[in-house]
């Protein structure tokens, strides 16, 4: 009888353990944005680099992350869900349209940031947004959402980068360089989510 009761107790403990949320949330990300920048890059300048219908690996990751973030917000009944869904559709449409356009050679855009892990844990995955604001009004008019699967040890730094055919904002030409094209807006990199090797996760409130 005691053996049966003991077995039942162990089974209940196991079930209770399985019912707990497997991902532990941590209070702080302990990640430092060291620097960030974006630039125009010429690829296959002799030919239209965006003529084909196939998206590149970075664009596939970019689209998947935007769709996942919108889906998570919808499941959580977040007030931002409809905006995130709209942004995901708009960004996907912009990238597809730019890839299929015919005409003069175009530029692709390289988004970069250097991240330092100031925690005592190893980072395995990080979500970061490159955000563009109007310098006068502070209004956000461009956001690129990225997920980087990178191992960054404690105290270590790493450069993260993505290359997309979509420009930072519609104010930036995809056909020509303009020394004044950055005038009038400010930019910032925001850390959105950090996943550590021990399974714990920090997420922006």
C-alpha positions in Angstrom: 0.0 0.0 0.0 2.8 2.4 0.9 4.5 1.5 -2.4 1.4 2.4 -4.3 1.0 5.7 -2.4 4.7 6.5 -3.0 4.3 5.8 -6.7 1.3 8.0 -7.0 3.1 10.8 -5.2 6.0 10.6 -7.5 3.7 10.5 -10.5 1.9 13.7 -9.3 5.3 15.4 -8.8 6.3 14.5 -12.3 3.1 15.8 -13.8 3.3 19.0 -11.8 6.9 19.4 -13.1 5.8 18.9 -16.7 3.0 21.4 -16.3 5.4 24.2 -15.3 6.5 26.6 -18.0 9.8 25.3 -19.4 11.3 28.7 -20.2 12.4 30.8 -17.3 12.2 34.6 -17.7 15.1 36.8 -16.5 14.8 40.4 -15.3 17.6 41.9 -17.3 19.1 41.2 -20.7 22.6 42.4 -19.8 23.3 43.1 -23.4 25.1 46.2 -24.7 24.6 47.7 -28.1 28.2 48.9 -28.9 27.5 50.4 -32.4 25.2 50.1 -35.4 25.1 51.2 -39.0 23.5 50.6 -42.3 24.9 50.9 -45.8 24.1 50.4 -49.4 25.9 47.6 -51.2 26.2 46.9 -54.9 25.7 43.2 -55.8 25.9 41.8 -59.3 26.0 45.3 -60.6 26.1 44.2 -64.2 22.7 42.5 -63.8 19.6 43.2 -61.9 20.3 41.4 -58.5 16.6 41.3 -57.6 15.1 39.9 -60.8 14.4 36.5 -59.5 11.4 35.5 -57.3 13.5 33.7 -54.7 14.2 35.5 -51.5 17.7 35.2 -50.0 18.4 33.6 -46.6 18.4 36.9 -44.7 15.1 38.0 -46.2 13.5 34.6 -45.3 14.7 35.1 -41.7 13.4 38.7 -41.7 10.0 37.7 -43.0 9.7 34.7 -40.6 10.6 36.8 -37.6 8.1 39.5 -38.4 5.3 36.9 -38.9 6.2 35.1 -35.7 6.1 38.4 -33.7 2.7 39.3 -35.1 1.4 35.8 -34.4 2.7 35.9 -30.7 1.0 39.3 -30.2 -2.2 38.0 -31.7 -2.2 35.0 -29.3 -1.5 37.3 -26.4 -4.3 39.6 -27.4 -1.8 42.5 -27.6 -3.1 45.9 -28.8 -0.1 46.0 -31.1 -1.1 42.8 -32.9 -2.8 44.5 -35.9 0.0 47.0 -36.3 2.6 44.2 -36.3 0.6 42.1 -38.8 0.3 45.2 -41.1 4.0 45.9 -40.8 4.9 42.3 -41.6 2.6 42.3 -44.7 4.0 45.7 -45.8 7.6 44.8 -45.4 7.1 41.5 -47.3 5.4 43.3 -50.1 8.2 45.9 -50.4 10.9 43.2 -50.6 9.0 41.2 -53.2 8.3 44.3 -55.3 11.9 45.4 -55.2 13.1 42.0 -56.2 10.8 41.9 -59.2 11.3 45.4 -60.5 13.0 45.8 -63.9 15.1 48.8 -64.9 18.4 50.3 -63.8 20.7 48.4 -61.4 19.8 48.8 -57.8 21.4 48.6 -54.4 20.8 46.2 -51.5 21.0 47.3 -47.9 23.3 46.0 -45.2 22.1 46.4 -41.6 24.7 45.9 -38.8 25.1 46.1 -35.1 27.8 45.1 -32.7 26.5 43.4 -29.5 28.4 42.8 -26.2 27.2 40.1 -23.8 27.7 41.7 -20.3 26.1 38.7 -18.5 27.7 35.6 -17.1 25.6 33.4 -19.4 26.1 32.5 -23.1 23.7 34.0 -25.6 22.3 31.6 -28.2 19.7 33.8 -30.0 18.9 37.5 -30.1 16.0 39.6 -31.6 17.0 43.1 -32.5 15.1 45.9 -34.3 16.7 48.7 -36.4 14.4 51.6 -35.9 14.2 54.9 -37.8 12.7 58.1 -36.4 11.9 61.6 -37.7 14.5 63.9 -36.2 12.0 66.7 -35.5 8.8 64.9 -34.5 10.3 61.7 -33.1 7.7 59.7 -35.1 8.8 56.2 -36.1 8.7 55.7 -39.9 10.8 52.6 -40.4 11.5 49.4 -38.5 13.5 46.4 -39.5 13.1 43.3 -37.3 15.9 40.7 -37.1 16.6 37.5 -35.4 20.3 36.4 -35.1 21.1 32.8 -34.0 24.6 33.4 -32.7 26.7 32.1 -29.8 28.1 35.0 -27.8 30.0 34.0 -24.6 30.1 36.0 -21.4 32.0 39.3 -21.9 32.3 38.6 -25.6 31.2 40.8 -28.5 29.9 39.9 -32.0 28.8 41.8 -35.1 25.3 40.9 -36.3 24.3 41.7 -39.9 21.4 41.2 -42.3 21.2 42.1 -46.0 17.8 43.0 -47.5 16.6 44.5 -50.7 14.2 46.7 -48.7 15.6 50.2 -47.8 15.5 51.5 -44.2 12.5 53.8 -45.2 10.8 54.8 -48.4 12.8 58.0 -48.3 15.9 56.1 -49.3 16.5 55.6 -53.0 17.3 52.0 -54.2 18.7 53.4 -57.4 21.3 56.0 -56.5 23.6 57.2 -53.7 22.7 60.6 -52.1 25.0 62.2 -49.5 22.0 63.9 -48.0 19.7 60.8 -47.8 20.3 60.4 -44.0 19.4 64.0 -43.2 16.1 64.4 -41.3 16.0 61.1 -39.4 17.6 59.4 -36.5 18.2 55.7 -35.9 18.5 53.3 -33.0 19.0 49.6 -32.4 16.6 48.1 -29.8 17.2 44.7 -28.2 13.8 42.9 -28.1 14.5 39.4 -26.9 17.5 37.4 -25.7 17.7 33.6 -25.4 20.5 32.1 -23.3 22.1 28.7 -23.5 20.6 27.6 -20.2 17.1 28.0 -21.7 16.3 31.3 -19.9 14.9 34.2 -21.9 14.7 37.9 -21.5 12.1 39.8 -23.4 11.4 43.6 -23.7 8.5 44.5 -21.4 
